[in-house]
Amino acid sequence: MDGIQALISKSLSTIFPSYLKVSESIFNSSDSYLQLIIIVILGPILEEMLFRGIIFGYLKKNFNIIAAVIVQALVFGVVHGNIVQGTYAFISGILLAIVYIHYESIFACIIVHMTINLLGTLVNVFLVSKINNEIISIILFAIMGIVCTIIPLIKMIKEYKSKRDEKISI
């Protein structure tokens, strides 16, 4: 997994020369406001443009849609750097691809991604950091991830059924 992450990081640093330097300085910074802006605002904008806009856009034109969803989610997960965060990112990558397919909008993906990151940050700051048990922390993040996935999916399914019913009644 580290080899794949290193390969992707090297590729990103080749495409965006200051990528590694900037990402290291951000996450080594003691300025929590800067980290919050990066995690909740700038990160989602840049990641959605790259992963759903460029990578998923290319994959869905050249491969089966399910393969495109899985591959871009896998790359998204690997780039996040560790197994726990990578797992959440993989699941989020699938959700964000579904949002992109459904709404045909990077903007919708950015909003969902910002919401996921904001909720994750709030849960981490107000709950997980206060809990000394790693298992409970993981369970809390899993519950949050499930809720953040199920609610938008239910909404999209309802919208899809509504549109389908409109077409049938015409």
C-alpha positions as CSV (number, residue, x, y, z in Angstrom):
1,M,0.0,0.0,0.0
2,D,2.9,2.4,0.8
3,G,4.4,1.8,-2.6
4,I,1.1,2.7,-4.4
5,Q,0.8,5.8,-2.2
6,A,4.3,6.8,-3.0
7,L,3.7,6.3,-6.7
8,I,0.6,8.4,-6.6
9,S,2.3,11.1,-4.5
10,K,5.2,11.2,-7.0
11,S,2.8,11.5,-9.9
12,L,0.9,14.3,-8.2
13,S,4.1,16.1,-7.4
14,T,5.1,15.8,-11.0
15,I,1.8,17.2,-12.2
16,F,1.7,19.8,-9.4
17,P,5.3,20.5,-8.5
18,S,4.6,22.1,-5.2
19,Y,2.2,19.3,-4.1
20,L,4.4,17.5,-1.6
21,K,6.0,20.7,-0.1
22,V,2.6,22.3,0.4
23,S,0.9,19.2,1.8
24,E,3.7,18.6,4.2
25,S,3.8,22.2,5.4
26,I,0.0,22.2,5.9
27,F,-0.2,19.1,8.0
28,N,2.9,19.9,10.0
29,S,1.5,23.4,10.7
30,S,0.5,24.3,14.2
31,D,-2.1,26.7,12.8
32,S,-5.4,24.8,13.3
33,Y,-7.4,27.4,11.4
34,L,-5.2,26.9,8.3
35,Q,-5.7,23.1,8.7
36,L,-9.4,23.6,9.0
37,I,-9.6,25.7,5.8
38,I,-7.5,23.2,3.9
39,I,-9.4,20.1,5.2
40,V,-12.9,21.5,4.9
41,I,-12.7,24.0,2.0
42,L,-9.6,23.8,-0.3
43,G,-9.0,20.0,0.0
44,P,-12.5,19.1,-1.2
45,I,-12.4,21.6,-4.1
46,L,-9.0,20.3,-5.3
47,E,-9.7,16.6,-4.7
48,E,-13.1,16.8,-6.5
49,M,-11.6,18.5,-9.5
50,L,-8.8,15.9,-9.6
51,F,-10.7,12.7,-8.6
52,R,-14.2,13.1,-9.9
53,G,-13.4,15.7,-12.6
54,I,-10.3,14.4,-14.2
55,I,-9.7,10.8,-13.1
56,F,-13.4,9.7,-13.0
57,G,-14.2,11.7,-16.1
58,Y,-11.5,9.9,-18.0
59,L,-12.3,6.4,-16.6
60,K,-16.1,6.6,-17.3
61,K,-15.4,7.5,-20.9
62,N,-13.0,4.6,-21.4
63,F,-14.2,1.9,-19.1
64,N,-17.4,0.3,-17.6
65,I,-19.0,2.8,-15.2
66,I,-18.8,0.4,-12.2
67,A,-15.1,-0.2,-12.9
68,A,-14.6,3.6,-13.2
69,V,-16.3,4.2,-9.8
70,I,-14.3,1.5,-8.1
71,V,-10.9,2.5,-9.6
72,Q,-11.3,6.2,-8.8
73,A,-12.5,5.4,-5.3
74,L,-9.5,3.0,-4.8
75,V,-7.0,5.7,-5.9
76,F,-8.8,8.2,-3.7
77,G,-8.5,5.9,-0.7
78,V,-4.8,5.0,-1.4
79,V,-3.9,8.7,-1.6
80,H,-5.2,9.3,1.9
81,G,-2.2,7.5,3.2
82,N,-3.3,5.0,5.9
83,I,-5.6,2.1,6.1
84,V,-8.3,3.7,8.4
85,Q,-8.5,7.0,6.5
86,G,-8.1,5.2,3.2
87,T,-11.1,3.0,4.0
88,Y,-13.2,6.0,4.7
89,A,-11.9,7.8,1.6
90,F,-12.6,4.7,-0.5
91,I,-16.3,4.6,0.7
92,S,-16.5,8.4,0.3
93,G,-15.1,8.1,-3.2
94,I,-17.9,5.7,-4.2
95,L,-20.5,8.0,-2.7
96,L,-19.0,11.0,-4.4
97,A,-18.9,9.2,-7.8
98,I,-22.6,8.4,-7.3
99,V,-23.3,12.0,-6.5
100,Y,-21.4,13.1,-9.6
101,I,-23.3,10.6,-11.8
102,H,-26.6,11.6,-10.4
103,Y,-26.3,15.4,-10.4
104,E,-23.7,15.6,-13.2
105,S,-22.0,18.3,-11.2
106,I,-18.6,18.7,-9.6
107,F,-20.2,21.4,-7.4
108,A,-22.5,18.9,-5.8
109,C,-19.5,16.6,-5.1
110,I,-17.6,19.5,-3.5
111,I,-20.5,20.3,-1.2
112,V,-20.9,16.7,-0.1
113,H,-17.1,16.3,0.3
114,M,-16.9,19.5,2.4
115,T,-19.8,18.3,4.6
116,I,-18.1,14.9,5.1
117,N,-14.8,16.6,6.0
118,L,-16.5,19.1,8.3
119,L,-18.4,16.4,10.1
120,G,-15.3,14.3,10.4
121,T,-13.3,17.2,11.8
122,L,-16.1,18.1,14.3
123,V,-16.4,14.5,15.4
124,N,-12.6,14.3,15.8
125,V,-12.3,17.5,17.8
126,F,-15.3,17.1,20.0
127,L,-15.6,13.4,20.5
128,V,-12.7,11.2,19.4
129,S,-10.0,13.4,20.9
130,K,-11.8,13.1,24.3
131,I,-12.0,9.3,24.1
132,N,-9.0,7.2,25.0
133,N,-10.3,4.1,23.4
134,E,-9.2,3.6,19.8
135,I,-12.0,1.0,19.1
136,I,-14.7,3.4,20.2
137,S,-13.2,6.2,18.1
138,I,-13.2,3.9,15.0
139,I,-16.8,2.9,15.7
140,L,-17.9,6.6,16.0
141,F,-16.2,7.4,12.7
142,A,-17.8,4.3,11.1
143,I,-21.3,5.4,12.3
144,M,-20.7,8.9,11.0
145,G,-19.5,7.5,7.6
146,I,-22.6,5.3,7.4
147,V,-24.9,8.2,8.2
148,C,-23.2,10.5,5.7
149,T,-23.5,7.8,3.1
150,I,-27.1,6.6,3.7
151,I,-28.8,10.0,3.9
152,P,-27.7,11.3,0.5
153,L,-28.3,7.9,-1.1
154,I,-31.9,7.8,0.2
155,K,-32.4,11.3,-1.1
156,M,-31.0,10.4,-4.5
157,I,-33.1,7.2,-4.7
158,K,-36.2,9.1,-3.9
159,E,-35.4,11.7,-6.6
160,Y,-34.7,8.9,-9.1
161,K,-38.0,7.2,-8.4
162,S,-39.8,10.5,-8.7
163,K,-38.2,11.3,-12.1
164,R,-38.9,7.8,-13.2
165,D,-42.6,8.0,-12.1
166,E,-42.9,11.3,-14.0
167,K,-41.6,9.7,-17.2
168,I,-44.0,6.8,-16.8
169,S,-47.1,9.0,-16.3
170,I,-46.4,11.1,-19.4
